[in-house]
Amino acid sequence: MNMRNCNKCQEPIQEGRIKAIPDATTCVACSTTSQWYLRNIVSGKTEYMETEIIKDPKQAEMLKEMDKKVGWMSNLVKDSGKE
């Protein structure tokens, strides 16, 4: 694999990042793209599943907390949007 350095900090870009994003010019720490939250949504019993990508950091944090809960109706929470 072709190793190259980050344009911002000059540290080597991680091999996994280059494999995932071949044109990457920055390391993970210097990237300006925030981390996304991915979760699997199962519809019905187990017949259908899709992946949901959450880009909003505030929404992602709320969903992470909800996803930690287990049991019937554990994720059925109404968000009023008020804080």
Backbone bond lengths (Angstrom), bond angles and torsions (degrees), N, CA, C in turn:
res aa  C-N    CA-C-N  psi(-1)  N-CA   C-N-CA  omega(-1)  CA-C   N-CA-C  phi
1 M - - - 1.461 - - 1.525 108.46 -
2 N 1.293 115.47 141.09 1.462 122.09 -179.01 1.533 109.90 -78.84
3 M 1.336 117.31 109.46 1.458 120.83 178.93 1.527 109.29 -82.65
4 R 1.327 114.75 140.24 1.471 119.28 175.95 1.517 108.58 -144.99
5 N 1.317 115.65 163.12 1.458 121.49 -176.23 1.520 111.51 -98.99
6 C 1.322 114.56 152.96 1.457 123.05 178.17 1.530 109.56 -64.93
7 N 1.328 116.21 138.81 1.468 121.09 178.22 1.524 113.19 -66.77
8 K 1.346 117.12 -24.24 1.466 120.22 -175.80 1.525 112.97 -93.72
9 C 1.344 117.06 -52.33 1.471 120.03 -174.26 1.523 113.57 -103.32
10 Q 1.305 117.88 -8.51 1.463 124.68 179.89 1.528 114.38 68.78
11 E 1.338 117.91 8.00 1.468 121.64 175.26 1.529 108.30 -80.69
12 P 1.334 117.29 156.51 1.476 119.45 178.65 1.534 111.49 -61.96
13 I 1.323 116.25 139.88 1.462 121.66 175.22 1.524 107.03 -78.85
14 Q 1.329 116.61 133.23 1.457 121.88 -176.90 1.528 111.40 -59.05
15 E 1.323 115.23 141.35 1.467 121.29 -177.46 1.523 111.67 -58.53
16 G 1.341 117.08 -40.87 1.466 120.80 179.31 1.514 112.46 -62.74
17 R 1.341 116.29 -36.04 1.474 120.12 178.60 1.523 110.52 -67.68
18 I 1.321 117.03 -41.47 1.470 120.37 179.24 1.527 109.97 -65.78
19 K 1.329 116.07 -36.82 1.469 119.91 178.63 1.529 110.37 -66.25
20 A 1.345 116.35 -40.96 1.468 120.61 -178.65 1.522 112.08 -76.64
21 I 1.334 115.81 -38.73 1.472 121.16 -178.25 1.531 107.43 -129.08
22 P 1.316 117.88 86.40 1.471 120.93 -174.78 1.526 115.00 -55.97
23 D 1.330 117.92 -28.20 1.467 120.86 -178.62 1.525 113.25 -93.57
24 A 1.338 118.38 10.50 1.468 121.69 -177.19 1.528 110.71 -59.18
25 T 1.328 114.98 135.36 1.461 120.34 177.80 1.520 112.18 -115.52
26 T 1.348 116.61 -4.18 1.458 121.12 178.11 1.530 109.60 -129.35
27 C 1.334 115.09 155.90 1.467 120.05 175.09 1.528 108.66 -77.45
28 V 1.322 116.90 174.16 1.468 121.28 -178.93 1.526 110.79 -60.95
29 A 1.326 117.24 -43.65 1.468 121.18 -177.01 1.527 112.14 -62.90
30 C 1.309 117.72 -33.59 1.473 121.10 -177.30 1.526 113.50 -93.20
31 S 1.298 117.44 -5.41 1.461 120.71 -178.46 1.522 110.75 -63.11
32 T 1.311 116.87 140.36 1.461 121.36 177.89 1.518 111.61 -91.26
33 T 1.317 117.63 -5.36 1.453 121.98 177.72 1.518 108.47 -85.00
34 S 1.318 116.43 124.89 1.456 119.12 179.92 1.525 109.84 -76.25
35 Q 1.314 114.84 157.88 1.446 120.96 -179.49 1.523 110.20 -68.73
36 W 1.322 117.61 140.38 1.445 121.68 176.72 1.519 108.84 -100.38
37 Y 1.310 116.17 154.89 1.460 121.48 178.14 1.523 107.88 -105.64
38 L 1.318 116.66 126.16 1.458 122.12 179.34 1.516 108.90 -110.88
39 R 1.317 115.74 137.39 1.463 119.51 176.67 1.509 108.88 -144.00
40 N 1.331 115.87 149.59 1.462 121.54 178.99 1.518 109.29 -94.62
41 I 1.302 115.83 133.62 1.455 123.32 178.71 1.523 107.48 -109.40
42 V 1.331 116.25 122.09 1.461 121.41 178.75 1.518 107.36 -104.88
43 S 1.322 116.69 127.80 1.451 121.92 179.68 1.522 108.04 -107.92
44 G 1.318 115.79 137.83 1.458 119.58 -176.23 1.515 108.85 74.40
45 K 1.314 117.37 -148.48 1.462 119.61 178.43 1.517 109.26 -77.73
46 T 1.295 117.86 -65.56 1.466 122.26 176.40 1.522 111.15 -152.79
47 E 1.323 116.89 16.88 1.455 119.80 -174.22 1.523 113.53 -70.50
48 Y 1.318 116.71 -32.97 1.455 119.22 -171.93 1.522 109.79 -138.74
49 M 1.322 116.49 135.63 1.460 120.20 178.10 1.518 108.70 -140.48
50 E 1.318 115.86 141.51 1.460 120.60 174.57 1.517 108.78 -137.61
51 T 1.306 116.13 161.54 1.458 121.77 179.59 1.513 109.02 -100.28
52 E 1.312 115.45 131.68 1.461 122.22 178.67 1.534 107.70 -106.79
53 I 1.320 116.93 131.85 1.466 122.03 179.33 1.521 108.08 -108.83
54 I 1.337 116.11 120.54 1.465 122.02 -179.23 1.520 107.92 -106.27
55 K 1.329 116.86 115.67 1.460 121.36 -178.18 1.524 112.64 -96.49
56 D 1.317 118.17 -25.04 1.461 122.24 -179.40 1.529 109.27 -75.60
57 P 1.353 119.02 117.24 1.468 121.27 -176.59 1.529 113.98 -59.49
58 K 1.329 118.21 -36.79 1.461 121.66 -179.62 1.534 110.31 -67.13
59 Q 1.314 116.02 -45.81 1.468 121.35 178.35 1.526 110.05 -65.09
60 A 1.326 117.07 -39.98 1.461 120.94 179.87 1.523 110.87 -61.52
61 E 1.326 117.93 -41.80 1.458 121.48 179.93 1.529 110.85 -63.96
62 M 1.332 116.66 -42.17 1.462 120.55 178.37 1.537 110.71 -62.51
63 L 1.336 116.62 -44.17 1.456 120.33 -179.02 1.530 111.81 -68.56
64 K 1.328 117.62 -34.30 1.467 120.34 176.29 1.519 110.34 -59.73
65 E 1.326 115.91 -43.99 1.467 120.08 178.89 1.526 111.00 -64.69
66 M 1.319 116.79 -41.95 1.467 120.52 178.39 1.523 111.06 -64.45
67 D 1.332 117.02 -38.11 1.464 121.03 -177.72 1.525 112.46 -69.32
68 K 1.324 117.77 -17.55 1.466 121.27 177.50 1.523 111.50 -74.17
69 K 1.331 116.73 -24.05 1.465 121.84 -178.65 1.518 109.91 -76.31
70 V 1.313 115.94 150.13 1.467 120.12 178.05 1.521 109.44 -128.96
71 G 1.303 116.23 159.52 1.454 120.46 176.98 1.513 112.36 108.88
72 W 1.329 114.96 170.49 1.453 122.08 -177.55 1.522 111.19 -61.33
73 M 1.320 117.22 130.95 1.464 125.84 177.73 1.533 112.75 63.41
74 S 1.322 118.72 19.56 1.455 121.44 -177.15 1.523 112.56 -65.85
75 N 1.336 116.94 -27.04 1.463 119.60 -178.90 1.522 113.37 -104.60
76 L 1.309 117.27 5.94 1.455 119.86 -179.85 1.529 109.08 -90.64
77 V 1.316 115.46 79.57 1.458 122.15 -177.56 1.515 107.71 -120.74
78 K 1.311 116.73 132.87 1.455 120.73 178.82 1.530 108.12 -89.82
79 D 1.323 116.34 125.66 1.456 121.73 178.72 1.529 108.11 -98.13
80 S 1.330 115.70 116.07 1.462 120.39 -177.49 1.526 111.58 -77.62
81 G 1.348 116.87 -16.89 1.456 120.27 -178.00 1.510 112.53 82.76
82 K 1.326 118.16 -4.14 1.461 121.81 179.26 1.505 109.95 -90.33
83 E 1.323 115.14 146.13 1.464 119.51 177.46 1.487 110.11 -132.71
